């Protein structure tokens, strides 16, 4: 082969090799781009998945609608009622069908009194469902467990045996202080506060024993709509908070025969009541007060309940 032909052939070979190298580099770059795109896509996909539980929860949950700044007629009437008496009142009403919320001073923070027993009850059943507490486990009452005030357990002699289920029912039916003391000790303050956070009660502190009408309404709304616990345990809680030994406030202001699951709280200058009114169109009503004259407040609670029933 002549030198010129050999040179030409070698140039052709180099050109072909260069083309192959360039094609190889091109394919490598494409593979890198595809891999990078897939990686970024997967990252976004899994990031989106992490939000799905929250998105789904918001989708299925009744929405508590915030006030648009314009008072409804019932809110004006409620303000007129409470303006006539001593103290501070907070009221929250939630329509369980529509999810609407209205009232006055809904976000005002009040001493919780016995309303703090509500998230404690939820925390207890939460631990039951996690398998950490057995409802049938027996507890022998000790002298140091006893707390005077509401309920009958403190009147029993040390050594009296209750099941944990007995105690949580008495916590509801009688607002039993000793039952609260025993169950709170079993659960622990951190567990109870974690349950409060889980419920979405942002203005509620177990350590400070304070809450707001809106937070208490959230508890009742979620219980009524089955957003917490199993249906069986939700019903157990509702049963224990129906026909309690304290029926003088919200239940007494309603027409005879209307079922109410509720929880009262009372202390010096403090009167609360809140729960679910099982009307044809069920609703949550929470009324809280502080720095009040108790006798005056008891009368006002009846008037507030009647007004809400008539105007809702």
Backbone as CSV, one residue per row, in Angstrom:
resi,resn,N_x,N_y,N_z,CA_x,CA_y,CA_z,C_x,C_y,C_z
1,UNK,0.856,-1.196,0.000,0.000,0.000,0.000,0.885,1.237,0.000
2,UNK,0.490,2.142,-0.869,1.268,3.362,-0.947,1.114,4.174,0.327
3,UNK,2.149,4.934,0.629,2.148,5.727,1.871,0.974,6.660,1.938
4,UNK,0.640,7.271,0.780,-0.475,8.214,0.780,-1.778,7.492,1.142
5,UNK,-1.921,6.313,0.566,-3.151,5.556,0.875,-3.173,5.117,2.342
6,UNK,-1.964,4.714,2.814,-1.898,4.272,4.225,-2.254,5.410,5.160
7,UNK,-1.718,6.602,4.900,-2.007,7.795,5.721,-3.490,8.112,5.690
8,UNK,-4.044,8.008,4.457,-5.481,8.319,4.320,-6.322,7.316,5.124
9,UNK,-5.870,6.021,5.048,-6.609,4.990,5.771,-6.534,5.200,7.274
10,UNK,-5.311,5.557,7.737,-5.143,5.793,9.175,-5.971,6.983,9.645
11,UNK,-6.054,8.024,8.783,-6.871,9.199,9.148,-8.332,8.827,9.260
12,UNK,-8.742,7.954,8.321,-10.142,7.498,8.349,-10.418,6.707,9.623
13,UNK,-9.427,5.834,9.956,-9.587,5.024,11.191,-9.680,5.925,12.419
14,UNK,-8.780,6.949,12.466,-8.821,7.873,13.620,-10.143,8.627,13.682
15,UNK,-10.606,9.021,12.471,-11.899,9.730,12.451,-13.023,8.845,12.984
16,UNK,-12.985,7.591,12.515,-14.020,6.655,12.972,-13.927,6.422,14.482
17,UNK,-12.661,6.279,14.947,-12.471,6.076,16.401,-12.939,7.293,17.184
18,UNK,-12.639,8.498,16.616,-13.087,9.735,17.275,-14.597,9.812,17.353
19,UNK,-15.218,9.397,16.196,-16.693,9.404,16.187,-17.252,8.445,17.240
20,UNK,-16.592,7.269,17.330,-17.051,6.282,18.323,-16.871,6.791,19.749
21,UNK,-15.703,7.452,19.982,-15.456,8.003,21.311,-16.486,9.078,21.649
22,UNK,-16.757,9.931,20.636,-17.729,11.008,20.856,-19.121,10.440,21.126
23,UNK,-19.469,9.374,20.348,-20.773,8.732,20.555,-20.851,8.116,21.953
24,UNK,-19.695,7.519,22.378,-19.645,6.893,23.711,-19.835,7.937,24.802
25,UNK,-19.129,9.099,24.615,-19.261,10.185,25.601,-20.686,10.718,25.638
26,UNK,-21.285,10.809,24.435,-22.657,11.309,24.340,-23.616,10.404,25.098
27,UNK,-23.449,9.068,24.887,-24.304,8.114,25.591,-24.097,8.184,27.100
28,UNK,-22.840,8.377,27.521,-22.529,8.491,28.953,-23.220,9.712,29.555
29,UNK,-23.125,10.855,28.807,-23.777,12.073,29.306,-25.291,11.884,29.415
30,UNK,-25.874,11.213,28.417,-27.323,10.960,28.445,-27.708,10.085,29.641
31,UNK,-26.875,9.072,29.907,-27.147,8.173,31.040,-27.090,8.930,32.358
32,UNK,-26.083,9.826,32.460,-25.940,10.622,33.683,-27.158,11.525,33.870
33,UNK,-27.603,12.169,32.768,-28.778,13.054,32.841,-30.015,12.278,33.253
34,UNK,-30.193,11.080,32.631,-31.360,10.249,32.964,-31.323,9.832,34.427
35,UNK,-30.138,9.394,34.888,-29.991,8.971,36.284,-30.277,10.121,37.245
36,UNK,-29.733,11.312,36.915,-29.950,12.478,37.775,-31.421,12.867,37.816
37,UNK,-32.068,12.838,36.634,-33.498,13.180,36.567,-34.334,12.199,37.378
38,UNK,-33.993,10.899,37.237,-34.733,9.869,37.989,-34.554,10.047,39.487
39,UNK,-33.303,10.357,39.892,-33.022,10.543,41.325,-33.808,11.710,41.901
40,UNK,-33.785,12.841,41.158,-34.527,14.027,41.618,-36.025,13.734,41.653
41,UNK,-36.509,13.026,40.613,-37.933,12.690,40.560,-38.357,11.829,41.729
42,UNK,-37.540,10.808,42.033,-37.848,9.943,43.173,-37.822,10.710,44.481
43,UNK,-36.864,11.624,44.612,-36.782,12.429,45.842,-38.044,13.249,46.029
44,UNK,-38.501,13.889,44.937,-39.741,14.666,45.025,-40.939,13.773,45.323
45,UNK,-40.944,12.564,44.717,-42.058,11.639,44.922,-42.176,11.231,46.381
46,UNK,-41.036,10.827,46.981,-41.081,10.399,48.384,-41.332,11.574,49.318
47,UNK,-40.837,12.760,48.942,-41.137,13.960,49.737,-42.640,14.230,49.725
48,UNK,-43.260,14.068,48.553,-44.713,14.266,48.454,-45.462,13.239,49.290
49,UNK,-44.976,11.966,49.239,-45.624,10.919,50.033,-45.643,11.242,51.510
50,UNK,-44.568,11.900,51.993,-44.489,12.219,53.424,-45.585,13.181,53.841
51,UNK,-46.136,13.938,52.874,-47.198,14.886,53.208,-48.586,14.281,53.082
52,UNK,-48.683,13.104,52.449,-50.000,12.546,52.181,-50.851,12.324,53.426
53,UNK,-50.289,11.754,54.548,-51.143,11.574,55.731,-51.760,12.874,56.209
54,UNK,-50.960,13.942,56.233,-51.478,15.235,56.677,-52.505,15.781,55.724
55,UNK,-52.233,15.622,54.386,-53.177,16.106,53.388,-54.486,15.343,53.504
56,UNK,-54.385,14.012,53.656,-55.588,13.185,53.776,-56.364,13.524,55.038
57,UNK,-55.619,13.751,56.139,-56.287,14.095,57.395,-57.059,15.395,57.256
58,UNK,-56.429,16.389,56.574,-57.112,17.662,56.383,-58.336,17.489,55.490
59,UNK,-58.215,16.568,54.499,-59.316,16.352,53.577,-60.513,15.746,54.275
60,UNK,-60.241,14.752,55.155,-61.346,14.034,55.798,-61.840,14.710,57.062
61,UNK,-61.109,15.677,57.585,-61.492,16.296,58.842,-62.456,17.459,58.619
62,UNK,-63.480,17.579,59.467,-64.293,18.783,59.402,-63.422,20.004,59.660
63,UNK,-63.643,21.049,58.930,-62.814,22.249,59.061,-63.457,23.193,60.057
64,UNK,-62.653,23.645,61.023,-63.135,24.681,61.916,-62.896,26.019,61.216
65,UNK,-63.957,26.636,60.791,-63.851,27.863,60.017,-63.584,29.042,60.938
66,UNK,-62.580,29.814,60.593,-62.230,30.973,61.395,-63.202,32.112,61.113
67,UNK,-63.369,32.957,62.096,-64.240,34.113,61.922,-63.680,35.043,60.863
68,UNK,-64.589,35.600,60.018,-64.148,36.534,58.986,-64.161,37.972,59.468
69,UNK,-64.329,38.144,60.771,-64.316,39.488,61.336,-65.697,40.098,61.473
70,UNK,-66.697,39.430,60.866,-68.074,39.922,60.961,-68.835,39.032,61.931
71,UNK,-69.341,39.611,62.996,-70.029,38.819,64.008,-71.393,38.351,63.516
72,UNK,-71.685,37.074,63.782,-73.013,36.547,63.508,-73.971,37.075,64.567
73,UNK,-75.272,37.110,64.268,-76.259,37.592,65.253,-76.145,36.884,66.604
74,UNK,-75.915,35.556,66.578,-75.820,34.821,67.841,-74.605,35.279,68.646
75,UNK,-73.511,35.634,67.969,-72.317,36.111,68.677,-72.593,37.451,69.349
76,UNK,-73.337,38.318,68.679,-73.702,39.606,69.278,-74.578,39.395,70.503
77,UNK,-75.517,38.454,70.398,-76.404,38.165,71.533,-75.621,37.582,72.709
78,UNK,-74.647,36.740,72.410,-73.815,36.161,73.475,-72.998,37.249,74.170
79,UNK,-72.464,38.182,73.396,-71.697,39.279,73.997,-72.576,40.128,74.904
80,UNK,-73.797,40.358,74.478,-74.714,41.147,75.311,-74.999,40.433,76.632
81,UNK,-75.152,39.107,76.560,-75.423,38.335,77.781,-74.266,38.430,78.764
82,UNK,-73.058,38.158,78.302,-71.922,38.093,79.224,-71.488,39.480,79.696
83,UNK,-71.863,40.527,78.948,-71.488,41.887,79.348,-72.211,42.323,80.620
84,UNK,-73.269,41.607,80.962,-74.093,41.995,82.105,-73.579,41.418,83.424
85,UNK,-72.563,40.575,83.361,-72.122,39.887,84.574,-70.614,40.051,84.781
86,UNK,-70.187,39.661,85.973,-68.773,39.744,86.339,-67.974,38.631,85.661
87,UNK,-66.714,38.924,85.322,-65.807,37.888,84.851,-65.642,37.843,83.341
88,UNK,-64.849,36.846,82.905,-64.545,36.653,81.484,-65.159,35.324,81.030
89,UNK,-65.822,35.362,79.881,-66.461,34.166,79.341,-65.927,33.876,77.939
90,UNK,-65.748,32.594,77.652,-65.369,32.153,76.315,-66.340,31.075,75.864
91,UNK,-66.817,31.188,74.637,-67.828,30.256,74.136,-67.438,29.813,72.733
92,UNK,-67.524,28.510,72.476,-67.249,27.973,71.144,-68.358,27.002,70.757
93,UNK,-68.904,27.200,69.567,-69.979,26.350,69.039,-69.512,25.794,67.703
94,UNK,-69.605,24.482,67.522,-69.198,23.849,66.266,-70.349,23.013,65.730
95,UNK,-70.784,23.306,64.520,-71.783,22.492,63.842,-71.074,21.242,63.318
96,UNK,-71.480,20.069,63.809,-70.771,18.838,63.454,-71.074,18.368,62.039
97,UNK,-72.113,18.906,61.440,-72.405,18.562,60.052,-71.563,19.361,59.091
98,UNK,-71.549,20.670,59.272,-70.824,21.550,58.355,-69.382,21.801,58.787
99,UNK,-69.108,21.673,60.088,-67.776,21.965,60.590,-67.567,23.424,60.921
100,UNK,-68.608,24.280,60.757,-68.470,25.703,61.068,-68.244,25.918,62.558
101,UNK,-67.513,26.971,62.873,-67.270,27.341,64.265,-67.560,28.817,64.467
102,UNK,-68.233,29.116,65.570,-68.442,30.518,65.940,-68.466,30.615,67.458
103,UNK,-68.552,31.836,67.960,-68.558,32.038,69.408,-67.866,33.332,69.770
104,UNK,-67.516,33.460,71.034,-66.813,34.651,71.511,-65.639,34.218,72.393
105,UNK,-64.543,34.934,72.280,-63.342,34.637,73.081,-62.945,33.168,72.983
106,UNK,-63.039,32.595,71.762,-62.777,31.160,71.586,-61.332,30.791,71.905
107,UNK,-60.419,31.723,71.664,-58.998,31.424,71.865,-58.473,31.926,73.206
108,UNK,-59.347,32.458,74.038,-58.942,32.920,75.367,-58.483,31.718,76.197
109,UNK,-57.365,31.873,76.895,-56.850,30.785,77.727,-57.433,30.893,79.134
110,UNK,-57.955,29.774,79.638,-58.580,29.698,80.959,-57.900,28.606,81.791
111,UNK,-57.941,28.733,83.117,-57.558,27.588,83.950,-58.469,26.415,83.588
112,UNK,-57.904,25.249,83.367,-58.689,24.137,82.817,-59.624,23.487,83.823
113,UNK,-59.256,23.509,85.117,-60.025,22.764,86.124,-60.205,21.320,85.623
114,UNK,-61.384,20.753,85.782,-61.569,19.341,85.437,-61.672,19.062,83.940
115,UNK,-61.668,20.094,83.101,-61.641,19.839,81.659,-60.327,19.186,81.243
116,UNK,-59.297,19.303,82.088,-58.020,18.653,81.785,-58.149,17.127,81.834
117,UNK,-59.234,16.634,82.400,-59.446,15.190,82.438,-59.788,14.628,81.060
118,UNK,-60.237,15.485,80.144,-60.601,15.011,78.798,-59.391,14.480,78.034
119,UNK,-58.318,15.259,77.876,-57.159,14.688,77.177,-56.510,13.536,77.937
120,UNK,-56.661,13.509,79.264,-56.138,12.386,80.044,-56.887,11.103,79.654
121,UNK,-58.215,11.204,79.529,-59.014,10.046,79.114,-58.592,9.583,77.724
122,UNK,-58.378,10.540,76.826,-57.932,10.187,75.465,-56.573,9.496,75.513
123,UNK,-55.647,10.039,76.285,-54.316,9.456,76.399,-54.392,8.024,76.925
124,UNK,-55.269,7.797,77.892,-55.434,6.464,78.472,-55.856,5.469,77.394
125,UNK,-56.898,5.806,76.638,-57.386,4.877,75.608,-56.388,4.736,74.463
126,UNK,-55.633,5.769,74.214,-54.587,5.698,73.197,-53.576,4.618,73.580
127,UNK,-53.190,4.591,74.849,-52.239,3.583,75.330,-52.855,2.189,75.352
128,UNK,-54.161,2.119,75.586,-54.862,0.826,75.507,-54.747,0.281,74.086
129,UNK,-54.981,1.140,73.105,-54.951,0.698,71.711,-53.541,0.360,71.237
130,UNK,-52.555,0.927,71.891,-51.162,0.594,71.568,-50.704,-0.679,72.280
131,UNK,-51.576,-1.228,73.117,-51.254,-2.450,73.835,-50.399,-2.245,75.069
132,UNK,-50.287,-1.003,75.519,-49.450,-0.708,76.679,-50.227,-0.713,77.989
133,UNK,-51.553,-0.667,77.899,-52.400,-0.706,79.092,-53.500,-1.734,78.873
134,UNK,-53.751,-2.536,79.896,-54.819,-3.543,79.866,-55.990,-3.021,80.691
135,UNK,-57.147,-2.860,80.043,-58.326,-2.339,80.741,-58.713,-3.182,81.949
136,UNK,-58.437,-4.476,81.876,-58.848,-5.385,82.965,-57.801,-5.509,84.069
137,UNK,-56.683,-4.832,83.913,-55.651,-4.893,84.960,-56.209,-4.322,86.267
138,UNK,-55.893,-4.971,87.366,-56.418,-4.535,88.664,-55.442,-3.594,89.369
139,UNK,-56.032,-2.659,90.107,-55.224,-1.704,90.865,-55.744,-1.662,92.300
140,UNK,-54.816,-1.797,93.238,-55.178,-1.752,94.658,-54.946,-0.334,95.190
141,UNK,-55.994,0.279,95.667,-55.940,1.669,96.124,-54.982,1.814,97.309
142,UNK,-54.153,2.858,97.243,-53.254,3.167,98.349,-53.679,4.484,98.991
143,UNK,-53.330,4.648,100.252,-53.750,5.842,100.983,-53.233,7.122,100.320
144,UNK,-52.006,7.080,99.818,-51.423,8.288,99.213,-52.028,8.621,97.843
145,UNK,-52.831,7.704,97.285,-53.515,7.980,96.016,-54.676,8.957,96.191
146,UNK,-55.190,9.036,97.394,-56.469,9.711,97.608,-56.368,11.230,97.466
147,UNK,-57.327,11.779,96.703,-57.455,13.226,96.533,-58.906,13.584,96.805
148,UNK,-59.130,14.422,97.792,-60.506,14.791,98.136,-61.123,15.657,97.045
149,UNK,-62.416,15.812,97.138,-63.143,16.604,96.148,-64.147,15.726,95.441
150,UNK,-64.247,15.871,94.143,-65.257,15.123,93.401,-64.897,13.647,93.301
151,UNK,-65.942,12.823,93.250,-65.746,11.388,93.103,-65.835,10.642,94.415
152,UNK,-65.984,9.328,94.302,-66.201,8.489,95.484,-65.008,7.624,95.867
153,UNK,-63.993,7.554,95.009,-62.895,6.610,95.259,-62.130,6.961,96.529
154,UNK,-61.928,8.256,96.791,-61.130,8.628,97.972,-61.808,8.223,99.278
155,UNK,-63.092,7.942,99.237,-63.820,7.536,100.445,-63.650,6.050,100.753
156,UNK,-63.059,5.311,99.804,-62.889,3.872,99.996,-61.599,3.581,100.758
157,UNK,-61.575,2.493,101.522,-60.362,2.170,102.302,-59.213,1.733,101.401
158,UNK,-57.998,1.984,101.865,-56.813,1.500,101.154,-56.931,-0.013,100.989
159,UNK,-56.517,-0.498,99.832,-56.637,-1.928,99.545,-57.835,-2.259,98.676
160,UNK,-58.763,-1.293,98.517,-59.909,-1.515,97.630,-59.378,-1.720,96.210
161,UNK,-59.889,-2.728,95.537,-59.382,-3.084,94.207,-60.330,-2.597,93.110
162,UNK,-59.755,-1.916,92.127,-60.481,-1.464,90.939,-59.753,-1.984,89.702
163,UNK,-60.487,-2.185,88.622,-59.802,-2.378,87.348,-59.491,-0.981,86.803
164,UNK,-58.540,-0.916,85.893,-58.234,0.382,85.285,-59.444,0.891,84.500
165,UNK,-60.223,-0.028,83.966,-61.451,0.373,83.268,-62.432,1.026,84.234
166,UNK,-62.561,0.467,85.435,-63.424,1.084,86.466,-63.000,2.526,86.714
167,UNK,-61.708,2.737,86.842,-61.189,4.064,87.188,-61.440,5.081,86.074
168,UNK,-61.243,4.679,84.816,-61.445,5.644,83.732,-62.931,5.969,83.557
169,UNK,-63.797,5.009,83.845,-65.244,5.287,83.795,-65.636,6.259,84.901
170,UNK,-65.103,6.059,86.106,-65.383,6.971,87.222,-64.806,8.360,86.953
171,UNK,-63.720,8.411,86.227,-63.132,9.691,85.841,-64.123,10.495,85.013
172,UNK,-64.904,9.801,84.181,-65.917,10.469,83.384,-67.203,10.715,84.146
173,UNK,-67.775,9.681,84.704,-69.089,9.771,85.356,-69.083,10.686,86.572
174,UNK,-68.019,10.588,87.378,-67.974,11.343,88.631,-66.897,12.419,88.652
175,UNK,-66.160,12.558,87.563,-65.015,13.472,87.535,-64.100,13.183,88.730
176,UNK,-63.862,11.900,88.981,-63.195,11.458,90.207,-61.739,11.904,90.268
177,UNK,-61.409,12.679,91.292,-60.054,13.218,91.438,-59.018,12.150,91.769
178,UNK,-59.414,11.163,92.563,-58.468,10.097,92.915,-58.190,9.206,91.717
179,UNK,-59.220,8.915,90.937,-59.034,8.140,89.705,-58.101,8.898,88.759
180,UNK,-58.275,10.209,88.683,-57.383,11.029,87.858,-55.943,10.915,88.346
181,UNK,-55.747,10.993,89.653,-54.408,10.928,90.229,-53.727,9.602,89.900
182,UNK,-54.467,8.508,90.041,-53.905,7.177,89.770,-53.554,7.019,88.293
183,UNK,-54.477,7.384,87.412,-54.253,7.192,85.980,-53.166,8.126,85.445
184,UNK,-53.112,9.348,85.977,-52.070,10.290,85.552,-50.689,9.767,85.949
185,UNK,-50.614,9.120,87.100,-49.345,8.550,87.557,-48.928,7.395,86.655
186,UNK,-49.890,6.600,86.233,-49.597,5.471,85.337,-49.149,5.966,83.969
187,UNK,-49.817,7.000,83.452,-49.518,7.508,82.112,-48.247,8.346,82.080
188,UNK,-48.124,9.251,83.045,-47.002,10.192,83.060,-47.354,11.489,82.349
189,UNK,-46.844,12.592,82.855,-47.176,13.916,82.310,-46.765,14.070,80.856
190,UNK,-45.617,13.514,80.495,-45.138,13.661,79.118,-46.062,12.957,78.139
191,UNK,-46.566,11.799,78.529,-47.473,11.042,77.662,-48.790,11.797,77.481
192,UNK,-49.266,12.398,78.546,-50.523,13.153,78.459,-50.356,14.379,77.569
193,UNK,-49.232,15.088,77.733,-48.992,16.261,76.881,-48.822,15.850,75.422
194,UNK,-48.215,14.701,75.190,-48.063,14.204,73.818,-49.431,13.931,73.198
195,UNK,-50.358,13.422,74.014,-51.720,13.181,73.534,-52.418,14.495,73.211
196,UNK,-52.177,15.510,74.027,-52.744,16.843,73.788,-52.249,17.392,72.455
197,UNK,-50.954,17.228,72.203,-50.366,17.670,70.934,-50.964,16.896,69.774
198,UNK,-51.140,15.596,69.964,-51.707,14.739,68.931,-53.135,15.175,68.574
199,UNK,-53.871,15.640,69.560,-55.238,16.103,69.328,-55.278,17.433,68.578
200,UNK,-54.171,18.166,68.609,-54.154,19.479,67.970,-54.634,20.590,68.873
201,UNK,-54.582,20.351,70.191,-55.009,21.356,71.172,-53.810,22.260,71.495
202,UNK,-53.609,23.274,70.659,-52.387,24.072,70.701,-52.301,25.023,71.890
203,UNK,-53.417,25.337,72.515,-53.404,26.270,73.651,-53.584,25.551,74.985
204,UNK,-53.384,24.241,74.958,-53.601,23.431,76.155,-52.276,22.937,76.719
205,UNK,-52.084,23.150,78.023,-50.864,22.705,78.695,-51.237,21.896,79.928
206,UNK,-50.782,20.645,79.966,-51.060,19.833,81.157,-50.262,20.339,82.342
207,UNK,-49.034,20.800,82.085,-48.182,21.307,83.167,-48.783,22.551,83.804
208,UNK,-49.343,23.437,82.980,-49.917,24.688,83.489,-51.410,24.587,83.783
209,UNK,-51.989,23.424,83.450,-53.424,23.188,83.672,-54.268,24.314,83.072
210,UNK,-54.074,24.554,81.781,-54.831,25.597,81.101,-55.239,25.139,79.711
211,UNK,-56.324,25.719,79.208,-56.826,25.379,77.882,-57.723,26.506,77.394
212,UNK,-58.325,26.325,76.221,-59.202,27.348,75.656,-60.496,26.693,75.165
213,UNK,-61.570,27.482,74.989,-62.821,26.910,74.472,-62.627,26.220,73.125
214,UNK,-61.835,26.831,72.254,-61.618,26.243,70.938,-60.897,24.910,71.035
215,UNK,-59.918,24.792,71.929,-59.201,23.534,72.100,-60.128,22.432,72.622
216,UNK,-60.946,22.773,73.592,-61.877,21.783,74.144,-62.865,21.345,73.059
217,UNK,-63.294,22.293,72.222,-64.201,21.970,71.113,-63.533,21.016,70.121
218,UNK,-62.223,21.175,69.909,-61.492,20.275,69.013,-61.569,18.839,69.531
219,UNK,-61.376,18.666,70.839,-61.473,17.324,71.430,-62.832,16.705,71.112
220,UNK,-63.904,17.451,71.386,-65.254,16.914,71.197,-65.553,16.676,69.718
221,UNK,-65.105,17.574,68.874,-65.340,17.426,67.438,-64.678,16.158,66.908
222,UNK,-63.425,15.929,67.303,-62.710,14.750,66.818,-63.300,13.464,67.396
223,UNK,-63.748,13.511,68.636,-64.379,12.339,69.245,-65.693,12.025,68.533
224,UNK,-66.490,13.059,68.274,-67.797,12.865,67.651,-67.708,12.359,66.225
225,UNK,-66.673,12.785,65.507,-66.542,12.409,64.097,-65.623,11.208,63.884
226,UNK,-65.227,10.568,64.981,-64.448,9.344,64.875,-63.052,9.515,64.351
227,UNK,-62.464,10.660,64.581,-61.097,10.907,64.096,-60.040,10.429,65.073
228,UNK,-60.454,10.020,66.263,-59.511,9.504,67.251,-60.037,8.179,67.788
229,UNK,-59.151,7.234,67.993,-59.469,5.956,68.617,-60.429,5.116,67.764
230,UNK,-60.697,3.911,68.239,-61.629,3.023,67.535,-63.062,3.417,67.876
231,UNK,-64.030,3.045,67.036,-65.426,3.356,67.346,-65.867,2.827,68.712
232,UNK,-65.382,1.660,69.081,-65.763,1.069,70.382,-65.289,1.946,71.530
233,UNK,-64.046,2.398,71.476,-63.504,3.226,72.556,-64.094,4.633,72.540
234,UNK,-64.361,5.157,71.347,-65.045,6.461,71.275,-66.397,6.375,71.982
235,UNK,-67.114,5.290,71.722,-68.434,5.126,72.337,-68.319,4.949,73.846
236,UNK,-67.300,4.234,74.304,-67.098,4.074,75.749,-66.898,5.427,76.426
237,UNK,-66.102,6.277,75.784,-65.854,7.611,76.347,-67.153,8.415,76.380
238,UNK,-67.898,8.388,75.278,-69.167,9.127,75.225,-70.138,8.621,76.292
239,UNK,-70.192,7.316,76.483,-71.095,6.743,77.494,-70.706,7.198,78.899
240,UNK,-69.392,7.249,79.166,-68.947,7.624,80.515,-69.165,9.106,80.800
241,UNK,-69.346,9.889,79.735,-69.553,11.328,79.905,-71.000,11.745,79.641
242,UNK,-71.882,10.758,79.633,-73.321,11.002,79.482,-74.022,10.585,80.775
243,UNK,-75.023,11.373,81.174,-75.733,11.107,82.447,-74.741,11.007,83.601
244,UNK,-73.925,12.017,83.733,-72.949,12.067,84.820,-73.630,12.547,86.096
245,UNK,-72.853,12.710,87.164,-73.456,13.219,88.406,-73.521,14.746,88.388
246,UNK,-73.064,15.358,87.276,-73.106,16.821,87.152,-73.893,17.195,85.894
247,UNK,-75.175,17.396,86.051,-76.031,17.689,84.901,-76.734,19.039,85.035
248,UNK,-76.163,19.946,85.837,-76.862,21.191,86.165,-76.639,22.321,85.183
249,UNK,-75.695,22.182,84.243,-75.380,23.311,83.376,-75.916,23.080,81.961
250,UNK,-75.104,22.712,81.006,-75.582,22.574,79.633,-76.797,21.642,79.525
251,UNK,-76.769,20.438,80.100,-77.953,19.570,79.962,-79.232,20.213,80.505
252,UNK,-79.114,20.970,81.602,-80.297,21.573,82.225,-80.865,22.720,81.394
253,UNK,-80.084,23.282,80.491,-80.565,24.386,79.667,-81.187,23.937,78.359
254,UNK,-81.245,22.632,78.137,-81.782,22.081,76.887,-83.172,21.478,77.100
255,UNK,-83.940,21.326,76.018,-85.243,20.653,76.153,-85.084,19.250,76.725
256,UNK,-86.066,18.803,77.439,-86.025,17.483,78.070,-85.855,16.391,77.011
257,UNK,-84.989,15.434,77.310,-84.803,14.300,76.421,-83.653,14.451,75.446
258,UNK,-83.017,15.631,75.406,-81.870,15.824,74.510,-80.624,15.241,75.172
259,UNK,-80.002,14.302,74.505,-78.802,13.642,75.046,-77.588,14.562,74.928
260,UNK,-76.779,14.575,75.990,-75.563,15.384,76.004,-74.413,14.567,76.606
261,UNK,-73.305,14.493,75.886,-72.067,13.957,76.459,-71.202,15.174,76.764
262,UNK,-70.795,15.340,78.022,-70.140,16.603,78.382,-69.215,16.430,79.582
263,UNK,-68.464,17.482,79.862,-67.570,17.503,81.029,-67.622,18.881,81.661
264,UNK,-67.885,18.886,82.959,-67.897,20.136,83.719,-66.555,20.363,84.403
265,UNK,-66.320,21.597,84.767,-65.158,21.945,85.573,-65.533,23.107,86.465
266,UNK,-65.161,23.037,87.719,-65.488,24.120,88.650,-64.370,24.282,89.662
267,UNK,-64.071,25.525,89.989,-63.077,25.855,90.994,-63.410,27.266,91.476
268,UNK,-62.591,27.823,92.314,-62.869,29.157,92.819,-62.850,30.174,91.670
269,UNK,-64.001,30.808,91.443,-64.116,31.802,90.377,-64.109,31.226,88.975
270,UNK,-64.229,29.899,88.866,-64.148,29.219,87.568,-65.337,28.280,87.400
271,UNK,-65.992,28.352,86.252,-67.059,27.403,85.915,-66.968,27.106,84.417
272,UNK,-66.899,25.818,84.088,-66.828,25.395,82.684,-67.831,24.277,82.440
273,UNK,-68.273,24.156,81.211,-68.996,22.979,80.756,-68.866,22.920,79.244
274,UNK,-68.701,21.716,78.722,-68.558,21.582,77.275,-68.802,20.162,76.842
275,UNK,-69.407,20.011,75.669,-69.657,18.667,75.175,-70.422,18.659,73.864
276,UNK,-70.968,17.488,73.541,-71.719,17.276,72.305,-73.200,17.250,72.634
277,UNK,-73.971,18.070,71.939,-75.427,18.069,72.074,-75.980,17.262,70.909
278,UNK,-76.607,16.126,71.214,-77.090,15.218,70.172,-78.491,15.611,69.724
279,UNK,-78.559,16.773,69.070,-79.805,17.242,68.483,-79.971,16.591,67.111
280,UNK,-81.052,16.940,66.380,-81.220,16.429,65.018,-80.006,16.797,64.173
281,UNK,-79.480,17.995,64.416,-78.224,18.417,63.810,-77.227,18.610,64.956
282,UNK,-76.451,17.575,65.292,-75.583,17.624,66.481,-74.576,18.770,66.414
283,UNK,-74.258,19.303,67.586,-73.272,20.373,67.646,-72.493,20.295,68.954
284,UNK,-71.316,20.914,68.941,-70.476,21.013,70.137,-70.719,22.387,70.756
285,UNK,-70.874,22.402,72.068,-70.990,23.668,72.803,-70.012,23.635,73.967
286,UNK,-69.137,24.630,74.014,-68.184,24.768,75.122,-68.336,26.161,75.708
287,UNK,-68.574,26.223,77.016,-68.683,27.503,77.721,-67.671,27.483,78.865
288,UNK,-66.766,28.482,78.875,-65.754,28.565,79.929,-65.794,29.954,80.554
289,UNK,-65.389,30.030,81.828,-65.413,31.328,82.515,-64.321,31.386,83.570
290,UNK,-63.921,32.621,83.913,-62.949,32.829,84.995,-63.246,34.162,85.659
291,UNK,-62.833,34.252,86.920,-63.067,35.458,87.728,-64.552,35.793,87.812
292,UNK,-65.373,34.755,87.962,-66.823,34.957,87.973,-67.403,34.719,89.363
293,UNK,-68.612,35.189,89.544,-69.431,34.814,90.687,-70.111,33.498,90.307
294,UNK,-69.823,32.425,91.043,-70.273,31.092,90.641,-71.797,31.001,90.542
295,UNK,-72.507,31.532,91.506,-73.975,31.473,91.463,-74.499,32.193,90.230
296,UNK,-73.939,33.357,89.958,-74.327,34.141,88.795,-73.983,33.395,87.504
297,UNK,-72.798,32.778,87.496,-72.345,32.049,86.310,-73.241,30.850,86.017
298,UNK,-73.688,30.148,87.050,-74.562,28.985,86.847,-75.854,29.395,86.156
299,UNK,-76.410,30.518,86.552,-77.629,31.013,85.914,-77.347,31.424,84.472
300,UNK,-76.204,32.054,84.266,-75.862,32.516,82.926,-75.624,31.335,81.979
301,UNK,-75.032,30.260,82.477,-74.792,29.086,81.638,-76.108,28.553,81.068
302,UNK,-77.155,28.568,81.896,-78.463,28.106,81.423,-78.988,29.024,80.322
303,UNK,-78.828,30.320,80.521,-79.285,31.288,79.517,-78.508,31.142,78.215
304,UNK,-77.193,30.948,78.331,-76.354,30.769,77.138,-76.785,29.528,76.367
305,UNK,-77.004,28.432,77.087,-77.413,27.176,76.447,-78.744,27.332,75.730
306,UNK,-79.705,27.969,76.396,-81.015,28.182,75.773,-80.900,29.052,74.533
307,UNK,-80.073,30.090,74.609,-79.886,30.980,73.473,-79.275,30.249,72.290
308,UNK,-78.250,29.438,72.559,-77.588,28.679,71.483,-78.570,27.688,70.867
309,UNK,-79.354,27.034,71.700,-80.334,26.050,71.189,-81.349,26.729,70.272
310,UNK,-81.799,27.892,70.669,-82.850,28.577,69.902,-82.334,29.245,68.632
311,UNK,-81.070,29.713,68.654,-80.581,30.522,67.533,-79.591,29.789,66.616
312,UNK,-79.173,28.602,66.990,-78.121,27.925,66.205,-78.620,27.642,64.778
